[in-house]
Amino acid sequence: MEQVFKAEIIEALSQLHHQIPHLADRLGWGAADALDSWREALQKKLLPRLMPDFPVTAAICGGGSSGKSTLFNTLAGAHISPTGGTAGINRRVLLALNAEYESRENFLPALFQPFGSSPRRLTQSHELTRPGDPLCVLLPQMPKNMVLLDTPDFDTGAGGVYTNRELARQSLQAADVLIYIFTNANYNNRDNTDFIARMLTGVGIRECFLVYRVYPSFGDDEVHDHAMTVARNLYGAHAESHVRGIYRADEDNAVAAGQRLMTLTPVRPGDPDLGLALARIDPHQVRRELFRSTLKEVLRQAEVFCEQARLDRTGMALYLDALRGCQSHCAHQALTHFPMDHVLRRFAQVWVDTDPGYIKAMRRTGHVVEWPFKTILNTVRWITRSEAKQPSREAVQGFKRELERDLLSSANQLYKNAVDPGITVVLPAGDPAVRRMQAAIATLTDAGRPDYQHLVAKSPGMLEFHVPASVALRAVQENLRQKDWKTALSTIMAQKERIVSFSEHLEGELRHLAQHLRSKMGFTARLRQTFSAVLNVLPATAAVTYILATGDPLGAAGIKVKLTGLFGLHDLYALVAIPATAGMKQADRKQLEELLAPVARSWLEHKLQAVVSLFEDQITGEIIARAEQTLSETGDLIHQARQGIGTCRAHLRSAP
């Protein structure tokens, strides 16, 4: 069962190692120290250490001229690493391990993985004095349960620039336990101990042995006091529980000259010889404790990253809603002055053309129900007049000028919102998109995202949103900024003829609509042909106007037709102008509204789709596509990452 859990843990952690950085990349987090630290802890502290029978890794570290290499040689039982009085003489990491590990499959590559290099044997000691990748030496006398690391000085340098600190950092992060050697000159050097403390306690707490290179005149009590000062600097108030042993190495000229190895004496009663203490370490126990503490912290940070990603996705979805709302608003504005009478006349022609045969025969013979006869004839004459079939050249040119002005203004407004750091959009309070946006803003503000607090009432029934652009979309916004906007605008304006014209698709919709409306009429209504009769009250100057509110600027001179569900904007109204002198009864007005609504809606849907398609092609398409792709990918990644976190937490709860 333990092996099954281990396999699941390895798979889950391997997936997290891929998923979290991919989330960061897709959401535009950029360089982040916390993420880099998390990745290194996962890659260097957890995954390699899940190999069965992986030995304890003990790293020797300390400041310049503290005696690290001499201590390394002492514990390795041989003069291997160069020693001397010059600080920073060794520039590479050296690993010493039992010779039997050379034949173990995949072991050495895993051992060198934290350093990002391939295994390489030390051939001559002077290789260590030149910068380069870590080297290893295999010794028969090394304990089989331990790998010993000699690390370069981490405080060699000047002006705050430390020559070997990165190598030292890699060594400390790879270590299971630490052997810290210090002198009277640097035992209370907070810069040194703060650096080591970050490595020991940043992700997972590791224990240490303390070695004090000290003058023989120092008593054990004084050595112990100084050592505990170091321990408290490393671990804080609970330092005692993390120190496995305290040892003194008295100054000796022969040792300093490299003529003999150090003599290490326990300071605390009951502490064994350092070499024996290292040999007694149970790799499974120390790794289990380290693994649990490291895994808990890795999972905690992974959950923080997932929550950050969730909030970033919420912000991106909010921005996408705002962009689409702005685009829909601009598309409506582009069609403000479309001559609705052109659509209605064409529909009336379709209606007459699709009359049943008996209606057409009755018209020809005059045998129609008596009272609507005159109205129907007037309607037919109105429909069939040559001037009604084809609007005048002046009317067409006037509309095209208005369309060009509206289209130009709307395109510029949408472009500005798309490239700006944020979007300002006004939407009806009842629109479903508004409810989503309000919920997103509440989520983000509750999470301490102050950029999303701008939401104001613009007017009765309307809300104005100020939504910042997502960081992850800055690159595609920049692509749009770099685009030749004059050329893009010319392309948009060149399509106005397509917006004005009737397409086969729209013709088909009008015919289908005529058939549908006729199918709902009773026999008498079909004889009277009420729909075509009532159309003759519309003047040739009729227009359709869109209002993003509940008001009616035309008042009694217009018939209000409610439109719903188009491109995310709801509660819109088409207002068809009717002369006040038309003398329409209230019942007739209501009937006309009911009959005109499907025609207006069908036209609006068709033309808005054309304008939105044009806007997406030239302005917003890349931004919308990137946002949709990012939301889809990151949603899956967050779900998968949380599943992996759950798997690991289940292991922690069940493991002894």
ZIKALIN-V839499 format. One record per helix or strand of 3 or more residues. SS is the DSSP state (hx for helix, st for strand). FROM is the first residue (numbers start at 1). TO is the last residue. If there is no record, write none. Layout:
ss=SS from=FROM to=TO
ss=SS from=FROM to=TO
This chain:
ss=hx from=2 to=26
ss=hx from=33 to=50
ss=st from=56 to=61
ss=hx from=68 to=76
ss=st from=94 to=98
ss=hx from=99 to=103
ss=hx from=107 to=115
ss=hx from=125 to=129
ss=st from=135 to=139
ss=st from=146 to=150
ss=hx from=165 to=174
ss=st from=177 to=183
ss=hx from=190 to=201
ss=st from=208 to=214
ss=hx from=220 to=242
ss=st from=243 to=250
ss=hx from=253 to=256
ss=hx from=274 to=279
ss=hx from=283 to=334
ss=hx from=340 to=353
ss=hx from=357 to=365
ss=hx from=373 to=384
ss=hx from=386 to=389
ss=hx from=393 to=419
ss=st from=422 to=428
ss=hx from=432 to=446
ss=hx from=450 to=452
ss=st from=455 to=459
ss=st from=462 to=468
ss=hx from=471 to=482
ss=hx from=485 to=493
ss=hx from=496 to=500
ss=hx from=504 to=519
ss=hx from=523 to=528
ss=hx from=530 to=537
ss=st from=544 to=547
ss=hx from=555 to=557
ss=st from=558 to=563
ss=st from=572 to=577
ss=hx from=580 to=582
ss=hx from=586 to=654
